[in-house]
C-alpha cells in the first residue's frame, strides 16, 4: 500500500518536472510524457482527473518561463530567437510580428519547434495576459487529447508509442 502511494505521488511530481522542463532542460518530448500519463491512468497508477490539470500547469509554467526570458532579454532567449531568424521561419505567416499569439497557439500542436513560440511572443511585445490566454487555450485542447490517446491505447501502448 505504501509503495503504491509513493509511486503515485512520484508519478505526478515526475510528470510535472518533465513537462515544465520539456525542451528547456529535459530532452523528453511532451507527447511521450502525456501518452505515458494516459497509460498510467488506464492501469490505475495515476488518476486522469489529476494528471491533466497537473500537466497543463506544468506546461504553462515552462512556457511562461521561456516567455519571461524573452521579455527580460536573456542570452538563452536571444540565442533561440537568432536561430529563428537564421532559419527563415520568421518569414512565415505563423510568425507574424503583429500577431505573435498566433504562433503560441498553433505551435503548441507541432512537435520540435514549439519552444520557439513563447520566445517569439516575448520578443514581439505580446502581453502577459494575452500570452497566458493563448497558451492556456491551446493546452486545454492539447493535453487532454494526448492523455486520452495514452489511456485509450493502453492495451497497445508500446506499439502505439
SULJOMO-V763101 format. One record per residue. N is the residue number from 1. OMEGA is omega in whole degrees, 0 to 359 (* if undefined). BURIAL is + if it has 9 or more other ideal C-beta (glycine too) atoms within 8 Angstrom, else -. Layout:
# SULJOMO-V763101
n=N omega=OMEGA burial=BURIAL
n=N omega=OMEGA burial=BURIAL
This chain:
# SULJOMO-V763101
n=1 omega=180 burial=-
n=2 omega=179 burial=-
n=3 omega=179 burial=-
n=4 omega=179 burial=-
n=5 omega=181 burial=-
n=6 omega=180 burial=-
n=7 omega=181 burial=+
n=8 omega=181 burial=+
n=9 omega=178 burial=-
n=10 omega=178 burial=-
n=11 omega=179 burial=+
n=12 omega=180 burial=+
n=13 omega=179 burial=-
n=14 omega=178 burial=-
n=15 omega=179 burial=+
n=16 omega=182 burial=+
n=17 omega=180 burial=+
n=18 omega=183 burial=+
n=19 omega=179 burial=+
n=20 omega=181 burial=+
n=21 omega=182 burial=+
n=22 omega=179 burial=+
n=23 omega=180 burial=+
n=24 omega=182 burial=+
n=25 omega=182 burial=-
n=26 omega=182 burial=+
n=27 omega=179 burial=-
n=28 omega=180 burial=-
n=29 omega=180 burial=-
n=30 omega=182 burial=+
n=31 omega=181 burial=-
n=32 omega=179 burial=+
n=33 omega=181 burial=+
n=34 omega=176 burial=+
n=35 omega=178 burial=+
n=36 omega=177 burial=+
n=37 omega=176 burial=+
n=38 omega=177 burial=+
n=39 omega=180 burial=+
n=40 omega=175 burial=+
n=41 omega=181 burial=+
n=42 omega=181 burial=+
n=43 omega=173 burial=-
n=44 omega=179 burial=-
n=45 omega=179 burial=-
n=46 omega=173 burial=+
n=47 omega=184 burial=-
n=48 omega=180 burial=+
n=49 omega=174 burial=-
n=50 omega=185 burial=+
n=51 omega=183 burial=+
n=52 omega=179 burial=+
n=53 omega=178 burial=-
n=54 omega=179 burial=+
n=55 omega=178 burial=+
n=56 omega=179 burial=+
n=57 omega=180 burial=+
n=58 omega=180 burial=+
n=59 omega=177 burial=+
n=60 omega=178 burial=+
n=61 omega=180 burial=+
n=62 omega=180 burial=+
n=63 omega=179 burial=+
n=64 omega=176 burial=+
n=65 omega=178 burial=+
n=66 omega=178 burial=+
n=67 omega=179 burial=+
n=68 omega=177 burial=+
n=69 omega=179 burial=+
n=70 omega=179 burial=+
n=71 omega=181 burial=-
n=72 omega=180 burial=-
n=73 omega=181 burial=-
n=74 omega=180 burial=-
n=75 omega=179 burial=-
n=76 omega=180 burial=-
n=77 omega=179 burial=+
n=78 omega=180 burial=+
n=79 omega=179 burial=-
n=80 omega=179 burial=+
n=81 omega=178 burial=+
n=82 omega=177 burial=-
n=83 omega=178 burial=-
n=84 omega=180 burial=+
n=85 omega=181 burial=-
n=86 omega=183 burial=-
n=87 omega=182 burial=-
n=88 omega=179 burial=-
n=89 omega=182 burial=+
n=90 omega=178 burial=+
n=91 omega=181 burial=-
n=92 omega=182 burial=-
n=93 omega=179 burial=-
n=94 omega=183 burial=+
n=95 omega=177 burial=+
n=96 omega=182 burial=+
n=97 omega=178 burial=-
n=98 omega=181 burial=-
n=99 omega=184 burial=-
n=100 omega=182 burial=+
n=101 omega=175 burial=+
n=102 omega=180 burial=+
n=103 omega=180 burial=+
n=104 omega=182 burial=+
n=105 omega=187 burial=+
n=106 omega=183 burial=+
n=107 omega=174 burial=+
n=108 omega=185 burial=+
n=109 omega=182 burial=-
n=110 omega=181 burial=-
n=111 omega=172 burial=-
n=112 omega=181 burial=-
n=113 omega=184 burial=+
n=114 omega=181 burial=+
n=115 omega=178 burial=+
n=116 omega=190 burial=+
n=117 omega=177 burial=+
n=118 omega=179 burial=+
n=119 omega=176 burial=+
n=120 omega=180 burial=+
n=121 omega=180 burial=+
n=122 omega=179 burial=+
n=123 omega=181 burial=+
n=124 omega=171 burial=-
n=125 omega=172 burial=-
n=126 omega=179 burial=+
n=127 omega=178 burial=-
n=128 omega=182 burial=-
n=129 omega=179 burial=-
n=130 omega=179 burial=+
n=131 omega=181 burial=+
n=132 omega=180 burial=+
n=133 omega=181 burial=+
n=134 omega=181 burial=+
n=135 omega=180 burial=+
n=136 omega=179 burial=+
n=137 omega=179 burial=+
n=138 omega=181 burial=+
n=139 omega=180 burial=+
n=140 omega=175 burial=+
n=141 omega=188 burial=+
n=142 omega=186 burial=+
n=143 omega=180 burial=+
n=144 omega=180 burial=+
n=145 omega=180 burial=-
n=146 omega=179 burial=+
n=147 omega=179 burial=+
n=148 omega=178 burial=+
n=149 omega=177 burial=+
n=150 omega=179 burial=+
n=151 omega=184 burial=+
n=152 omega=182 burial=-
n=153 omega=183 burial=+
n=154 omega=180 burial=+
n=155 omega=181 burial=-
n=156 omega=189 burial=-
n=157 omega=184 burial=+
n=158 omega=176 burial=-
n=159 omega=180 burial=-
n=160 omega=181 burial=-
n=161 omega=* burial=-
